[in-house]
């Protein structure tokens, strides 16, 4: 028998064998890939943001929702996932926060928090913590946001505007810093302060303070400071719930994100206390005079 047909047959068998091995390996790889999403694939927390049924946000509105790890010992929340929704339309607003399971520590606490800006103004925000994922908490949440007072802006409750009082203008000088501020009240309660701060050569800043029942809910600052590193552009954005627990803390120095220092947070709280007390004393004095 000629060896040439045998060689062709052996080659054909080898080819079939290699093809089968490749098919088996491909099948195994496909099976492994198919199993991966269940093991290490993306998961999500979903839900809605609610306010009054008849409240409609403007075309300039931007919704920002975050999934944050709030179990860090120093109180600074670490953002795990976030979503930004532009021009969301009327309430309720639906959101979905995707995250990688390997970023979740089962021993940590996670919450969802939200804020809504109308242009440059903070209009709505969460004022309480909404726990999710760990500790038996759900991955679907229905979140209520509260309106943040700003000047003459009125709350919307079932479509009916609530009366807003004329802002109270004041000036505070303390520790070489001069602040001109506008304090907004609703039903006799302080809801916000807009501050223009001048510390001379040390820098200038504009800050916004949001309050609920006298407690600081939000602190936002944009300004410049001059120190050992020279002149720097700084931004701060701190959020607290209605118990005073920190929900999120952001700090940007010359467009670079950095972890806020505890001193930054204390300074914001102390500044809020100083301005709040000054505004309340000024209001009491003017009410008494009238």
C-alpha positions in Angstrom: 0.0 0.0 0.0 1.3 3.4 -0.8 2.3 5.6 2.1 0.9 8.7 0.5 -2.8 8.0 1.1 -2.0 6.9 4.7 -0.2 10.2 5.3 -3.2 12.1 3.8 -5.5 10.1 6.1 -3.4 10.8 9.2 -3.2 14.4 8.3 -7.0 14.5 7.9 -7.5 12.8 11.3 -5.0 15.2 12.9 -6.9 18.1 11.4 -10.2 16.8 12.7 -8.7 16.2 16.1 -7.2 19.7 16.3 -10.6 21.1 15.2 -12.4 19.2 17.9 -9.9 20.3 20.5 -10.3 23.9 19.4 -14.1 23.6 19.4 -14.0 22.1 22.9 -11.7 24.9 24.1 -13.8 27.5 22.5 -16.9 26.0 24.1 -15.2 26.0 27.5 -14.2 29.6 27.0 -17.7 30.6 26.0 -19.1 28.8 29.0 -16.6 30.6 31.2 -17.5 34.0 29.6 -21.2 33.3 30.0 -20.7 32.6 33.7 -18.6 35.7 34.3 -21.4 38.2 34.4 -23.0 36.3 37.3 -19.7 36.2 39.1 -17.9 39.5 38.3 -20.3 41.4 36.0 -21.9 44.7 36.6 -24.7 45.1 39.1 -26.9 48.1 39.8 -29.0 50.0 42.3 -32.1 51.6 40.7 -34.9 53.8 41.9 -36.8 57.1 41.7 -36.4 60.6 43.0 -39.7 62.1 44.2 -41.0 65.5 45.2 -44.4 67.0 44.6 -46.3 65.3 41.7 -46.9 68.6 40.0 -43.3 69.9 40.3 -41.5 70.2 36.9 -37.8 70.9 36.6 -36.6 73.3 34.0 -34.5 72.5 30.9 -31.4 73.7 32.8 -31.9 71.2 35.6 -29.2 68.5 36.2 -29.8 65.5 38.5 -26.8 64.0 40.2 -27.3 60.7 42.0 -24.5 58.9 43.8 -23.9 55.5 45.4 -21.5 56.1 48.3 -19.5 54.1 50.9 -20.3 55.9 54.2 -18.5 53.6 56.6 -15.1 55.2 56.5 -14.0 56.0 60.0 -13.1 59.7 59.3 -16.6 60.3 58.0 -15.6 61.0 54.4 -17.9 59.2 51.9 -16.3 57.4 49.0 -18.3 57.6 45.8 -18.7 54.1 44.2 -20.9 55.1 41.3 -22.7 58.1 40.0 -25.2 59.2 37.3 -25.9 62.6 35.9 -29.2 63.3 34.2 -29.7 66.5 32.2 -33.2 68.0 31.5 -35.0 65.2 33.5 -38.5 66.6 33.1 -41.1 66.2 35.8 -40.9 64.1 38.9 -40.5 61.2 39.6 -37.0 61.0 38.1 -35.7 57.4 37.4 -32.1 56.5 37.9 -29.8 53.5 37.7 -26.3 53.3 39.4 -24.1 50.6 37.9 -21.2 49.2 40.0 -18.7 46.4 40.0 -19.5 43.8 42.8 -15.8 43.7 43.7 -16.0 47.3 44.9 -18.5 46.3 47.5 -17.3 45.3 51.0 -20.1 43.3 52.7 -18.9 44.8 56.1 -19.4 48.4 54.9 -22.4 50.7 54.7 -23.6 52.1 51.4 -26.2 54.8 50.8 -27.8 56.6 47.8 -27.8 60.4 47.8 -29.0 62.9 45.3 -29.0 66.6 44.4 -30.7 68.6 41.7 -29.2 71.8 40.3 -31.2 74.5 38.4 -28.3 76.1 36.5 -25.8 77.1 39.1 -28.3 76.9 42.0 -28.8 73.9 44.2 -32.6 73.4 44.1 -33.2 70.0 45.7 -31.3 67.5 47.7 -31.7 64.4 49.9 -31.7 65.2 53.6 -31.5 61.7 54.9 -29.5 58.5 54.3 -31.0 55.8 52.1 -29.1 52.5 52.8 -28.6 50.0 50.1 -26.9 46.6 49.2 -25.3 45.5 52.4 -26.8 44.7 55.8 -30.0 43.2 54.2 -30.8 46.5 52.5 -32.4 46.6 49.0 -31.0 47.5 45.6 -34.2 49.4 44.7 -35.0 52.6 46.5 -37.7 55.3 46.4 -36.0 58.6 47.4 -37.6 61.8 48.5 -35.8 65.1 47.9 -36.4 68.4 49.7 -36.4 71.8 48.1 -33.5 74.0 49.0 -34.4 77.6 49.7 -32.6 80.3 47.7 -33.7 83.9 47.8 -37.2 84.4 46.5 -37.6 80.9 45.1 -40.8 79.3 46.3 -41.3 75.7 47.3 -43.7 73.7 45.3 -46.2 71.7 47.3 -49.0 70.0 45.3 -48.4 72.8 42.8 -49.1 75.6 45.3 -46.2 78.1 45.9 -45.2 78.6 49.6 -44.5 82.2 50.6 -40.8 83.2 50.8 -39.6 86.1 52.9 -37.4 88.9 51.7 -33.8 88.0 52.2 -31.9 89.5 55.1 -28.7 91.3 54.2 -25.9 91.4 56.7 -22.2 92.0 57.2 -19.9 90.0 59.5 -16.3 90.8 60.3 -14.3 88.2 62.2 -10.7 87.1 62.3 -9.6 89.4 59.5 -12.4 88.2 57.2 -15.2 90.4 56.0 -18.4 88.6 54.8 -21.4 90.1 53.1 -24.2 87.7 53.1 -27.9 87.3 52.2 -29.9 85.0 54.5 -33.2 83.5 53.3 -36.0 82.6 55.6 -39.3 80.7 55.1 -42.0 80.8 57.7 -39.5 82.4 60.1 -37.0 79.5 59.6 -33.5 80.0 58.1 -33.1 78.0 55.0 -30.0 79.3 53.2 -27.2 81.8 53.3 -25.3 83.2 50.3 -21.9 84.6 51.3 -19.3 86.7 49.6 -16.1 86.4 51.7 -13.0 88.6 51.6 -9.9 87.6 53.5 -7.7 90.2 51.9 -4.4 88.8 50.6 -5.3 85.4 51.9 -8.1 85.0 49.3 -11.7 85.5 48.4 -14.6 83.1 48.1 -18.3 82.7 47.4 -20.2 80.2 49.5 -23.7 78.8 49.9 -25.0 77.2 53.1 -28.3 75.2 53.1 -30.0 74.6 56.4 -32.8 72.4 57.7 -34.2 73.1 61.2 -31.0 75.0 62.0 -28.7 72.2 60.9 -26.2 72.5 58.1 -27.5 70.4 55.1 -25.1 71.6 52.4 -21.9 73.7 52.0 -20.6 74.8 48.6 -17.6 77.1 48.2 -15.8 78.4 45.1 -12.8 80.7 45.7 -9.1 81.4 45.8 -6.7 81.0 48.7 -3.1 82.1 49.0 -0.7 79.9 51.1 2.6 78.2 51.1 1.8 76.6 47.8 0.9 80.0 46.3 -2.5 81.1 45.0 -4.9 78.2 44.4 -8.4 77.8 43.1 -10.5 75.7 45.5 -13.9 74.2 45.4 -15.7 72.4 48.2 -19.0 70.6 48.2 -20.1 68.9 51.5 -23.5 67.3 52.1 -25.0 66.2 55.4 -28.2 64.4 56.3 -30.7 65.8 58.8 -28.9 64.1 61.7 -25.6 65.8 60.9 -24.0 62.7 59.4 -21.9 63.4 56.4 -23.2 62.0 53.1 -20.5 63.2 50.7 -17.4 65.4 50.7 -15.7 66.8 47.6 -12.6 69.0 47.3 -11.0 70.3 44.1 -7.7 72.2 44.0 -6.8 73.8 40.7 -9.2 71.4 38.9 -7.6 68.4 40.6 -9.8 66.3 42.9 -8.4 65.7 46.3 -9.6 64.1 49.6 -11.0 66.8 51.9 -9.2 67.2 55.2 -11.1 67.0 58.5 -10.0 70.6 59.0 -11.8 71.6 55.9 -15.1 70.1 57.2 -14.7 71.6 60.6 -14.0 75.0 59.1 -17.2 74.7 57.0 -19.3 73.7 60.0 -17.8 76.5 62.2 -18.3 79.1 59.4 -21.9 77.9 59.0 -22.5 78.2 62.8 -21.0 81.7 62.9 -23.1 83.0 60.0 -26.3 81.3 61.1 -26.0 82.8 64.6 -25.3 86.2 63.3 -28.2 86.1 60.8 -30.6 84.9 63.5 -29.5 87.6 65.9 -29.9 90.2 63.2 -33.4 88.9 62.3 -34.4 89.0 65.9 -33.2 92.5 66.3 -35.0 93.8 63.2 -38.2 91.9 64.1 -38.1 93.5 67.5 -37.6 97.0 66.0 -40.6 96.5 63.8 
